Amino acid sequence: FADELTREAVHEQFPGSLPWSPIGLPETYLALLAPGRMAFIPEGKKAVGHGGIALEEVLVPFVRIQRAAK
């Protein structure tokens, strides 16, 4: 969200949502995570999603491949 007031307004509309502290994110990135296995969509609609707040979704591996020195 662009500002804390907007994030808080959405948070109030979705009880159980989680305001995420900007750990590992830019200070100006104000994230709000949907509660449980839900999404920010109208009631009765279906969504296909990926990810969450599991450690496996937070860490992104980095691999560098180089030719071996001859």
mmCIF file of the N, C-alpha and C atoms, coordinates in Angstrom:
data_MODEL
# 
_entry.id   MODEL 
# 
loop_
_atom_site.group_PDB 
_atom_site.id 
_atom_site.type_symbol 
_atom_site.label_atom_id 
_atom_site.label_alt_id 
_atom_site.label_comp_id 
_atom_site.label_asym_id 
_atom_site.label_entity_id 
_atom_site.label_seq_id 
_atom_site.pdbx_PDB_ins_code 
_atom_site.Cartn_x 
_atom_site.Cartn_y 
_atom_site.Cartn_z 
_atom_site.occupancy 
_atom_site.B_iso_or_equiv 
_atom_site.pdbx_formal_charge 
_atom_site.auth_seq_id 
_atom_site.auth_comp_id 
_atom_site.auth_asym_id 
_atom_site.auth_atom_id 
_atom_site.pdbx_PDB_model_num 
ATOM 1   N N  . PHE A 1 1  ? 0.834   -1.181  0.000   1.00 0.00 ? 1  PHE A N  1 
ATOM 2   C CA . PHE A 1 1  ? 0.000   0.000   0.000   1.00 0.00 ? 1  PHE A CA 1 
ATOM 3   C C  . PHE A 1 1  ? 0.872   1.234   0.000   1.00 0.00 ? 1  PHE A C  1 
ATOM 4   N N  . ALA A 1 2  ? 0.340   2.309   -0.501  1.00 0.00 ? 2  ALA A N  1 
ATOM 5   C CA . ALA A 1 2  ? 1.105   3.560   -0.597  1.00 0.00 ? 2  ALA A CA 1 
ATOM 6   C C  . ALA A 1 2  ? 1.239   4.253   0.753   1.00 0.00 ? 2  ALA A C  1 
ATOM 7   N N  . ASP A 1 3  ? 0.293   4.005   1.676   1.00 0.00 ? 3  ASP A N  1 
ATOM 8   C CA . ASP A 1 3  ? 0.382   4.666   2.983   1.00 0.00 ? 3  ASP A CA 1 
ATOM 9   C C  . ASP A 1 3  ? -0.284  3.790   4.041   1.00 0.00 ? 3  ASP A C  1 
ATOM 10  N N  . GLU A 1 4  ? 0.042   4.074   5.292   1.00 0.00 ? 4  GLU A N  1 
ATOM 11  C CA . GLU A 1 4  ? -0.449  3.288   6.421   1.00 0.00 ? 4  GLU A CA 1 
ATOM 12  C C  . GLU A 1 4  ? -1.963  3.401   6.590   1.00 0.00 ? 4  GLU A C  1 
ATOM 13  N N  . LEU A 1 5  ? -2.541  4.568   6.314   1.00 0.00 ? 5  LEU A N  1 
ATOM 14  C CA . LEU A 1 5  ? -3.986  4.750   6.469   1.00 0.00 ? 5  LEU A CA 1 
ATOM 15  C C  . LEU A 1 5  ? -4.779  3.841   5.527   1.00 0.00 ? 5  LEU A C  1 
ATOM 16  N N  . THR A 1 6  ? -4.333  3.717   4.294   1.00 0.00 ? 6  THR A N  1 
ATOM 17  C CA . THR A 1 6  ? -5.014  2.856   3.329   1.00 0.00 ? 6  THR A CA 1 
ATOM 18  C C  . THR A 1 6  ? -4.890  1.399   3.744   1.00 0.00 ? 6  THR A C  1 
ATOM 19  N N  . ARG A 1 7  ? -3.692  1.000   4.149   1.00 0.00 ? 7  ARG A N  1 
ATOM 20  C CA . ARG A 1 7  ? -3.497  -0.388  4.588   1.00 0.00 ? 7  ARG A CA 1 
ATOM 21  C C  . ARG A 1 7  ? -4.380  -0.694  5.785   1.00 0.00 ? 7  ARG A C  1 
ATOM 22  N N  . GLU A 1 8  ? -4.466  0.217   6.739   1.00 0.00 ? 8  GLU A N  1 
ATOM 23  C CA . GLU A 1 8  ? -5.288  0.006   7.928   1.00 0.00 ? 8  GLU A CA 1 
ATOM 24  C C  . GLU A 1 8  ? -6.775  -0.096  7.571   1.00 0.00 ? 8  GLU A C  1 
ATOM 25  N N  . ALA A 1 9  ? -7.239  0.702   6.602   1.00 0.00 ? 9  ALA A N  1 
ATOM 26  C CA . ALA A 1 9  ? -8.640  0.647   6.169   1.00 0.00 ? 9  ALA A CA 1 
ATOM 27  C C  . ALA A 1 9  ? -8.963  -0.722  5.573   1.00 0.00 ? 9  ALA A C  1 
ATOM 28  N N  . VAL A 1 10 ? -8.076  -1.262  4.758   1.00 0.00 ? 10 VAL A N  1 
ATOM 29  C CA . VAL A 1 10 ? -8.290  -2.589  4.167   1.00 0.00 ? 10 VAL A CA 1 
ATOM 30  C C  . VAL A 1 10 ? -8.190  -3.660  5.247   1.00 0.00 ? 10 VAL A C  1 
ATOM 31  N N  . HIS A 1 11 ? -7.252  -3.493  6.166   1.00 0.00 ? 11 HIS A N  1 
ATOM 32  C CA . HIS A 1 11 ? -7.085  -4.437  7.271   1.00 0.00 ? 11 HIS A CA 1 
ATOM 33  C C  . HIS A 1 11 ? -8.377  -4.549  8.084   1.00 0.00 ? 11 HIS A C  1 
ATOM 34  N N  . GLU A 1 12 ? -9.060  -3.459  8.304   1.00 0.00 ? 12 GLU A N  1 
ATOM 35  C CA . GLU A 1 12 ? -10.325 -3.466  9.049   1.00 0.00 ? 12 GLU A CA 1 
ATOM 36  C C  . GLU A 1 12 ? -11.426 -4.200  8.281   1.00 0.00 ? 12 GLU A C  1 
ATOM 37  N N  . GLN A 1 13 ? -11.383 -4.160  6.967   1.00 0.00 ? 13 GLN A N  1 
ATOM 38  C CA . GLN A 1 13 ? -12.380 -4.852  6.137   1.00 0.00 ? 13 GLN A CA 1 
ATOM 39  C C  . GLN A 1 13 ? -12.151 -6.357  6.105   1.00 0.00 ? 13 GLN A C  1 
ATOM 40  N N  . PHE A 1 14 ? -10.933 -6.797  6.385   1.00 0.00 ? 14 PHE A N  1 
ATOM 41  C CA . PHE A 1 14 ? -10.568 -8.207  6.333   1.00 0.00 ? 14 PHE A CA 1 
ATOM 42  C C  . PHE A 1 14 ? -9.990  -8.640  7.680   1.00 0.00 ? 14 PHE A C  1 
ATOM 43  N N  . PRO A 1 15 ? -10.875 -8.954  8.648   1.00 0.00 ? 15 PRO A N  1 
ATOM 44  C CA . PRO A 1 15 ? -10.396 -9.392  9.956   1.00 0.00 ? 15 PRO A CA 1 
ATOM 45  C C  . PRO A 1 15 ? -9.475  -10.604 9.815   1.00 0.00 ? 15 PRO A C  1 
ATOM 46  N N  . GLY A 1 16 ? -8.425  -10.608 10.565  1.00 0.00 ? 16 GLY A N  1 
ATOM 47  C CA . GLY A 1 16 ? -7.470  -11.713 10.497  1.00 0.00 ? 16 GLY A CA 1 
ATOM 48  C C  . GLY A 1 16 ? -6.345  -11.474 9.516   1.00 0.00 ? 16 GLY A C  1 
ATOM 49  N N  . SER A 1 17 ? -6.453  -10.432 8.678   1.00 0.00 ? 17 SER A N  1 
ATOM 50  C CA . SER A 1 17 ? -5.347  -10.133 7.765   1.00 0.00 ? 17 SER A CA 1 
ATOM 51  C C  . SER A 1 17 ? -4.149  -9.663  8.593   1.00 0.00 ? 17 SER A C  1 
ATOM 52  N N  . LEU A 1 18 ? -2.983  -9.785  8.025   1.00 0.00 ? 18 LEU A N  1 
ATOM 53  C CA . LEU A 1 18 ? -1.749  -9.536  8.760   1.00 0.00 ? 18 LEU A CA 1 
ATOM 54  C C  . LEU A 1 18 ? -0.954  -8.387  8.142   1.00 0.00 ? 18 LEU A C  1 
ATOM 55  N N  . PRO A 1 19 ? -0.886  -7.234  8.835   1.00 0.00 ? 19 PRO A N  1 
ATOM 56  C CA . PRO A 1 19 ? -0.004  -6.169  8.355   1.00 0.00 ? 19 PRO A CA 1 
ATOM 57  C C  . PRO A 1 19 ? 1.451   -6.636  8.515   1.00 0.00 ? 19 PRO A C  1 
ATOM 58  N N  . TRP A 1 20 ? 2.166   -6.712  7.431   1.00 0.00 ? 20 TRP A N  1 
ATOM 59  C CA . TRP A 1 20 ? 3.534   -7.244  7.430   1.00 0.00 ? 20 TRP A CA 1 
ATOM 60  C C  . TRP A 1 20 ? 4.527   -6.122  7.675   1.00 0.00 ? 20 TRP A C  1 
ATOM 61  N N  . SER A 1 21 ? 5.361   -6.300  8.685   1.00 0.00 ? 21 SER A N  1 
ATOM 62  C CA . SER A 1 21 ? 6.440   -5.337  8.921   1.00 0.00 ? 21 SER A CA 1 
ATOM 63  C C  . SER A 1 21 ? 7.402   -5.419  7.743   1.00 0.00 ? 21 SER A C  1 
ATOM 64  N N  . PRO A 1 22 ? 7.997   -4.305  7.368   1.00 0.00 ? 22 PRO A N  1 
ATOM 65  C CA . PRO A 1 22 ? 8.864   -4.340  6.170   1.00 0.00 ? 22 PRO A CA 1 
ATOM 66  C C  . PRO A 1 22 ? 10.191  -5.057  6.399   1.00 0.00 ? 22 PRO A C  1 
ATOM 67  N N  . ILE A 1 23 ? 10.127  -6.261  6.962   1.00 0.00 ? 23 ILE A N  1 
ATOM 68  C CA . ILE A 1 23 ? 11.335  -7.070  7.151   1.00 0.00 ? 23 ILE A CA 1 
ATOM 69  C C  . ILE A 1 23 ? 11.736  -7.623  5.790   1.00 0.00 ? 23 ILE A C  1 
ATOM 70  N N  . GLY A 1 24 ? 12.897  -7.249  5.317   1.00 0.00 ? 24 GLY A N  1 
ATOM 71  C CA . GLY A 1 24 ? 13.364  -7.715  4.016   1.00 0.00 ? 24 GLY A CA 1 
ATOM 72  C C  . GLY A 1 24 ? 12.756  -6.971  2.847   1.00 0.00 ? 24 GLY A C  1 
ATOM 73  N N  . LEU A 1 25 ? 11.954  -5.966  3.124   1.00 0.00 ? 25 LEU A N  1 
ATOM 74  C CA . LEU A 1 25 ? 11.319  -5.164  2.080   1.00 0.00 ? 25 LEU A CA 1 
ATOM 75  C C  . LEU A 1 25 ? 11.718  -3.710  2.254   1.00 0.00 ? 25 LEU A C  1 
ATOM 76  N N  . PRO A 1 26 ? 11.563  -2.895  1.225   1.00 0.00 ? 26 PRO A N  1 
ATOM 77  C CA . PRO A 1 26 ? 11.819  -1.457  1.397   1.00 0.00 ? 26 PRO A CA 1 
ATOM 78  C C  . PRO A 1 26 ? 10.888  -0.880  2.458   1.00 0.00 ? 26 PRO A C  1 
ATOM 79  N N  . GLU A 1 27 ? 11.351  0.106   3.201   1.00 0.00 ? 27 GLU A N  1 
ATOM 80  C CA . GLU A 1 27 ? 10.567  0.722   4.280   1.00 0.00 ? 27 GLU A CA 1 
ATOM 81  C C  . GLU A 1 27 ? 9.232   1.271   3.783   1.00 0.00 ? 27 GLU A C  1 
ATOM 82  N N  . THR A 1 28 ? 9.151   1.664   2.528   1.00 0.00 ? 28 THR A N  1 
ATOM 83  C CA . THR A 1 28 ? 7.926   2.245   1.979   1.00 0.00 ? 28 THR A CA 1 
ATOM 84  C C  . THR A 1 28 ? 6.955   1.183   1.453   1.00 0.00 ? 28 THR A C  1 
ATOM 85  N N  . TYR A 1 29 ? 7.315   -0.092  1.525   1.00 0.00 ? 29 TYR A N  1 
ATOM 86  C CA . TYR A 1 29 ? 6.470   -1.179  1.041   1.00 0.00 ? 29 TYR A CA 1 
ATOM 87  C C  . TYR A 1 29 ? 5.608   -1.662  2.200   1.00 0.00 ? 29 TYR A C  1 
ATOM 88  N N  . LEU A 1 30 ? 4.342   -1.298  2.199   1.00 0.00 ? 30 LEU A N  1 
ATOM 89  C CA . LEU A 1 30 ? 3.437   -1.631  3.287   1.00 0.00 ? 30 LEU A CA 1 
ATOM 90  C C  . LEU A 1 30 ? 2.515   -2.767  2.858   1.00 0.00 ? 30 LEU A C  1 
ATOM 91  N N  . ALA A 1 31 ? 2.941   -3.989  3.130   1.00 0.00 ? 31 ALA A N  1 
ATOM 92  C CA . ALA A 1 31 ? 2.202   -5.170  2.690   1.00 0.00 ? 31 ALA A CA 1 
ATOM 93  C C  . ALA A 1 31 ? 1.136   -5.565  3.709   1.00 0.00 ? 31 ALA A C  1 
ATOM 94  N N  . LEU A 1 32 ? 0.082   -6.196  3.210   1.00 0.00 ? 32 LEU A N  1 
ATOM 95  C CA . LEU A 1 32 ? -0.981  -6.755  4.037   1.00 0.00 ? 32 LEU A CA 1 
ATOM 96  C C  . LEU A 1 32 ? -1.269  -8.151  3.497   1.00 0.00 ? 32 LEU A C  1 
ATOM 97  N N  . LEU A 1 33 ? -1.120  -9.160  4.350   1.00 0.00 ? 33 LEU A N  1 
ATOM 98  C CA . LEU A 1 33 ? -1.319  -10.535 3.916   1.00 0.00 ? 33 LEU A CA 1 
ATOM 99  C C  . LEU A 1 33 ? -2.737  -10.984 4.231   1.00 0.00 ? 33 LEU A C  1 
ATOM 100 N N  . ALA A 1 34 ? -3.342  -11.683 3.296   1.00 0.00 ? 34 ALA A N  1 
ATOM 101 C CA . ALA A 1 34 ? -4.698  -12.204 3.496   1.00 0.00 ? 34 ALA A CA 1 
ATOM 102 C C  . ALA A 1 34 ? -4.674  -13.248 4.604   1.00 0.00 ? 34 ALA A C  1 
ATOM 103 N N  . PRO A 1 35 ? -5.772  -13.370 5.345   1.00 0.00 ? 35 PRO A N  1 
ATOM 104 C CA . PRO A 1 35 ? -5.810  -14.337 6.446   1.00 0.00 ? 35 PRO A CA 1 
ATOM 105 C C  . PRO A 1 35 ? -5.927  -15.777 5.956   1.00 0.00 ? 35 PRO A C  1 
ATOM 106 N N  . GLY A 1 36 ? -5.282  -16.686 6.673   1.00 0.00 ? 36 GLY A N  1 
ATOM 107 C CA . GLY A 1 36 ? -5.414  -18.118 6.393   1.00 0.00 ? 36 GLY A CA 1 
ATOM 108 C C  . GLY A 1 36 ? -5.227  -18.473 4.942   1.00 0.00 ? 36 GLY A C  1 
ATOM 109 N N  . ARG A 1 37 ? -6.155  -19.225 4.412   1.00 0.00 ? 37 ARG A N  1 
ATOM 110 C CA . ARG A 1 37 ? -6.097  -19.657 3.003   1.00 0.00 ? 37 ARG A CA 1 
ATOM 111 C C  . ARG A 1 37 ? -7.063  -18.832 2.169   1.00 0.00 ? 37 ARG A C  1 
ATOM 112 N N  . MET A 1 38 ? -7.131  -17.526 2.469   1.00 0.00 ? 38 MET A N  1 
ATOM 113 C CA . MET A 1 38 ? -8.057  -16.633 1.788   1.00 0.00 ? 38 MET A CA 1 
ATOM 114 C C  . MET A 1 38 ? -7.299  -15.682 0.862   1.00 0.00 ? 38 MET A C  1 
ATOM 115 N N  . ALA A 1 39 ? -8.069  -14.895 0.104   1.00 0.00 ? 39 ALA A N  1 
ATOM 116 C CA . ALA A 1 39 ? -7.493  -13.900 -0.800  1.00 0.00 ? 39 ALA A CA 1 
ATOM 117 C C  . ALA A 1 39 ? -8.348  -12.638 -0.732  1.00 0.00 ? 39 ALA A C  1 
ATOM 118 N N  . PHE A 1 40 ? -7.820  -11.547 -1.205  1.00 0.00 ? 40 PHE A N  1 
ATOM 119 C CA . PHE A 1 40 ? -8.557  -10.283 -1.232  1.00 0.00 ? 40 PHE A CA 1 
ATOM 120 C C  . PHE A 1 40 ? -9.416  -10.218 -2.500  1.00 0.00 ? 40 PHE A C  1 
ATOM 121 N N  . ILE A 1 41 ? -10.463 -11.039 -2.525  1.00 0.00 ? 41 ILE A N  1 
ATOM 122 C CA . ILE A 1 41 ? -11.367 -11.101 -3.667  1.00 0.00 ? 41 ILE A CA 1 
ATOM 123 C C  . ILE A 1 41 ? -12.806 -11.106 -3.149  1.00 0.00 ? 41 ILE A C  1 
ATOM 124 N N  . PRO A 1 42 ? -13.788 -10.821 -4.007  1.00 0.00 ? 42 PRO A N  1 
ATOM 125 C CA . PRO A 1 42 ? -15.188 -10.836 -3.562  1.00 0.00 ? 42 PRO A CA 1 
ATOM 126 C C  . PRO A 1 42 ? -15.618 -12.217 -3.068  1.00 0.00 ? 42 PRO A C  1 
ATOM 127 N N  . GLU A 1 43 ? -16.515 -12.238 -2.102  1.00 0.00 ? 43 GLU A N  1 
ATOM 128 C CA . GLU A 1 43 ? -17.063 -13.480 -1.550  1.00 0.00 ? 43 GLU A CA 1 
ATOM 129 C C  . GLU A 1 43 ? -17.640 -14.350 -2.666  1.00 0.00 ? 43 GLU A C  1 
ATOM 130 N N  . GLY A 1 44 ? -17.332 -15.628 -2.629  1.00 0.00 ? 44 GLY A N  1 
ATOM 131 C CA . GLY A 1 44 ? -17.856 -16.567 -3.614  1.00 0.00 ? 44 GLY A CA 1 
ATOM 132 C C  . GLY A 1 44 ? -16.991 -16.734 -4.853  1.00 0.00 ? 44 GLY A C  1 
ATOM 133 N N  . LYS A 1 45 ? -16.040 -15.853 -5.072  1.00 0.00 ? 45 LYS A N  1 
ATOM 134 C CA . LYS A 1 45 ? -15.136 -15.965 -6.217  1.00 0.00 ? 45 LYS A CA 1 
ATOM 135 C C  . LYS A 1 45 ? -14.001 -16.917 -5.863  1.00 0.00 ? 45 LYS A C  1 
ATOM 136 N N  . LYS A 1 46 ? -13.424 -17.539 -6.871  1.00 0.00 ? 46 LYS A N  1 
ATOM 137 C CA . LYS A 1 46 ? -12.300 -18.443 -6.666  1.00 0.00 ? 46 LYS A CA 1 
ATOM 138 C C  . LYS A 1 46 ? -11.035 -17.807 -7.220  1.00 0.00 ? 46 LYS A C  1 
ATOM 139 N N  . ALA A 1 47 ? -9.922  -18.149 -6.595  1.00 0.00 ? 47 ALA A N  1 
ATOM 140 C CA . ALA A 1 47 ? -8.630  -17.637 -7.051  1.00 0.00 ? 47 ALA A CA 1 
ATOM 141 C C  . ALA A 1 47 ? -7.609  -18.768 -7.011  1.00 0.00 ? 47 ALA A C  1 
ATOM 142 N N  . VAL A 1 48 ? -6.681  -18.716 -7.916  1.00 0.00 ? 48 VAL A N  1 
ATOM 143 C CA . VAL A 1 48 ? -5.555  -19.633 -7.898  1.00 0.00 ? 48 VAL A CA 1 
ATOM 144 C C  . VAL A 1 48 ? -4.358  -18.805 -7.458  1.00 0.00 ? 48 VAL A C  1 
ATOM 145 N N  . GLY A 1 49 ? -3.693  -19.254 -6.427  1.00 0.00 ? 49 GLY A N  1 
ATOM 146 C CA . GLY A 1 49 ? -2.574  -18.477 -5.899  1.00 0.00 ? 49 GLY A CA 1 
ATOM 147 C C  . GLY A 1 49 ? -1.360  -19.345 -5.656  1.00 0.00 ? 49 GLY A C  1 
ATOM 148 N N  . HIS A 1 50 ? -0.298  -18.683 -5.307  1.00 0.00 ? 50 HIS A N  1 
ATOM 149 C CA . HIS A 1 50 ? 0.955   -19.366 -5.012  1.00 0.00 ? 50 HIS A CA 1 
ATOM 150 C C  . HIS A 1 50 ? 1.651   -18.577 -3.923  1.00 0.00 ? 50 HIS A C  1 
ATOM 151 N N  . GLY A 1 51 ? 2.206   -19.287 -2.984  1.00 0.00 ? 51 GLY A N  1 
ATOM 152 C CA . GLY A 1 51 ? 3.009   -18.616 -1.977  1.00 0.00 ? 51 GLY A CA 1 
ATOM 153 C C  . GLY A 1 51 ? 2.286   -18.436 -0.661  1.00 0.00 ? 51 GLY A C  1 
ATOM 154 N N  . GLY A 1 52 ? 2.880   -17.649 0.160   1.00 0.00 ? 52 GLY A N  1 
ATOM 155 C CA . GLY A 1 52 ? 2.368   -17.400 1.495   1.00 0.00 ? 52 GLY A CA 1 
ATOM 156 C C  . GLY A 1 52 ? 3.495   -16.887 2.357   1.00 0.00 ? 52 GLY A C  1 
ATOM 157 N N  . ILE A 1 53 ? 3.335   -17.043 3.659   1.00 0.00 ? 53 ILE A N  1 
ATOM 158 C CA . ILE A 1 53 ? 4.380   -16.532 4.546   1.00 0.00 ? 53 ILE A CA 1 
ATOM 159 C C  . ILE A 1 53 ? 5.281   -17.643 5.070   1.00 0.00 ? 53 ILE A C  1 
ATOM 160 N N  . ALA A 1 54 ? 5.258   -18.804 4.435   1.00 0.00 ? 54 ALA A N  1 
ATOM 161 C CA . ALA A 1 54 ? 6.155   -19.888 4.813   1.00 0.00 ? 54 ALA A CA 1 
ATOM 162 C C  . ALA A 1 54 ? 7.592   -19.499 4.461   1.00 0.00 ? 54 ALA A C  1 
ATOM 163 N N  . LEU A 1 55 ? 8.545   -19.993 5.252   1.00 0.00 ? 55 LEU A N  1 
ATOM 164 C CA . LEU A 1 55 ? 9.954   -19.683 5.010   1.00 0.00 ? 55 LEU A CA 1 
ATOM 165 C C  . LEU A 1 55 ? 10.375  -20.045 3.595   1.00 0.00 ? 55 LEU A C  1 
ATOM 166 N N  . GLU A 1 56 ? 9.826   -21.134 3.065   1.00 0.00 ? 56 GLU A N  1 
ATOM 167 C CA . GLU A 1 56 ? 10.178  -21.570 1.707   1.00 0.00 ? 56 GLU A CA 1 
ATOM 168 C C  . GLU A 1 56 ? 9.757   -20.542 0.656   1.00 0.00 ? 56 GLU A C  1 
ATOM 169 N N  . GLU A 1 57 ? 8.767   -19.715 0.968   1.00 0.00 ? 57 GLU A N  1 
ATOM 170 C CA . GLU A 1 57 ? 8.300   -18.704 0.032   1.00 0.00 ? 57 GLU A CA 1 
ATOM 171 C C  . GLU A 1 57 ? 9.034   -17.379 0.200   1.00 0.00 ? 57 GLU A C  1 
ATOM 172 N N  . VAL A 1 58 ? 9.708   -17.214 1.320   1.00 0.00 ? 58 VAL A N  1 
ATOM 173 C CA . VAL A 1 58 ? 10.396  -15.956 1.605   1.00 0.00 ? 58 VAL A CA 1 
ATOM 174 C C  . VAL A 1 58 ? 11.822  -15.976 1.065   1.00 0.00 ? 58 VAL A C  1 
ATOM 175 N N  . LEU A 1 59 ? 12.494  -17.101 1.204   1.00 0.00 ? 59 LEU A N  1 
ATOM 176 C CA . LEU A 1 59 ? 13.875  -17.221 0.745   1.00 0.00 ? 59 LEU A CA 1 
ATOM 177 C C  . LEU A 1 59 ? 13.915  -17.608 -0.728  1.00 0.00 ? 59 LEU A C  1 
ATOM 178 N N  . VAL A 1 60 ? 14.735  -16.918 -1.486  1.00 0.00 ? 60 VAL A N  1 
ATOM 179 C CA . VAL A 1 60 ? 14.901  -17.214 -2.904  1.00 0.00 ? 60 VAL A CA 1 
ATOM 180 C C  . VAL A 1 60 ? 16.352  -17.635 -3.117  1.00 0.00 ? 60 VAL A C  1 
ATOM 181 N N  . PRO A 1 61 ? 16.569  -18.874 -3.542  1.00 0.00 ? 61 PRO A N  1 
ATOM 182 C CA . PRO A 1 61 ? 17.959  -19.320 -3.736  1.00 0.00 ? 61 PRO A CA 1 
ATOM 183 C C  . PRO A 1 61 ? 18.609  -18.599 -4.921  1.00 0.00 ? 61 PRO A C  1 
ATOM 184 N N  . PHE A 1 62 ? 19.907  -18.397 -4.802  1.00 0.00 ? 62 PHE A N  1 
ATOM 185 C CA . PHE A 1 62 ? 20.683  -17.783 -5.873  1.00 0.00 ? 62 PHE A CA 1 
ATOM 186 C C  . PHE A 1 62 ? 21.802  -18.747 -6.229  1.00 0.00 ? 62 PHE A C  1 
ATOM 187 N N  . VAL A 1 63 ? 21.899  -19.096 -7.495  1.00 0.00 ? 63 VAL A N  1 
ATOM 188 C CA . VAL A 1 63 ? 22.916  -20.026 -7.948  1.00 0.00 ? 63 VAL A CA 1 
ATOM 189 C C  . VAL A 1 63 ? 23.719  -19.360 -9.052  1.00 0.00 ? 63 VAL A C  1 
ATOM 190 N N  . ARG A 1 64 ? 25.044  -19.450 -8.953  1.00 0.00 ? 64 ARG A N  1 
ATOM 191 C CA . ARG A 1 64 ? 25.923  -18.918 -9.998  1.00 0.00 ? 64 ARG A CA 1 
ATOM 192 C C  . ARG A 1 64 ? 26.659  -20.106 -10.620 1.00 0.00 ? 64 ARG A C  1 
ATOM 193 N N  . ILE A 1 65 ? 26.572  -20.203 -11.936 1.00 0.00 ? 65 ILE A N  1 
ATOM 194 C CA . ILE A 1 65 ? 27.226  -21.284 -12.668 1.00 0.00 ? 65 ILE A CA 1 
ATOM 195 C C  . ILE A 1 65 ? 28.353  -20.681 -13.477 1.00 0.00 ? 65 ILE A C  1 
ATOM 196 N N  . GLN A 1 66 ? 29.550  -21.256 -13.310 1.00 0.00 ? 66 GLN A N  1 
ATOM 197 C CA . GLN A 1 66 ? 30.735  -20.776 -14.028 1.00 0.00 ? 66 GLN A CA 1 
ATOM 198 C C  . GLN A 1 66 ? 31.479  -21.965 -14.614 1.00 0.00 ? 66 GLN A C  1 
ATOM 199 N N  . ARG A 1 67 ? 32.195  -21.668 -15.689 1.00 0.00 ? 67 ARG A N  1 
ATOM 200 C CA . ARG A 1 67 ? 33.069  -22.689 -16.251 1.00 0.00 ? 67 ARG A CA 1 
ATOM 201 C C  . ARG A 1 67 ? 34.249  -22.895 -15.292 1.00 0.00 ? 67 ARG A C  1 
ATOM 202 N N  . ALA A 1 68 ? 34.642  -24.147 -15.199 1.00 0.00 ? 68 ALA A N  1 
ATOM 203 C CA . ALA A 1 68 ? 35.803  -24.455 -14.360 1.00 0.00 ? 68 ALA A CA 1 
ATOM 204 C C  . ALA A 1 68 ? 37.056  -23.925 -15.034 1.00 0.00 ? 68 ALA A C  1 
ATOM 205 N N  . ALA A 1 69 ? 37.986  -23.422 -14.239 1.00 0.00 ? 69 ALA A N  1 
ATOM 206 C CA . ALA A 1 69 ? 39.262  -22.910 -14.779 1.00 0.00 ? 69 ALA A CA 1 
ATOM 207 C C  . ALA A 1 69 ? 40.049  -24.096 -15.340 1.00 0.00 ? 69 ALA A C  1 
ATOM 208 N N  . LYS A 1 70 ? 40.707  -23.866 -16.501 1.00 0.00 ? 70 LYS A N  1 
ATOM 209 C CA . LYS A 1 70 ? 41.510  -24.943 -17.118 1.00 0.00 ? 70 LYS A CA 1 
ATOM 210 C C  . LYS A 1 70 ? 42.948  -24.798 -16.755 1.00 0.00 ? 70 LYS A C  1 
# 
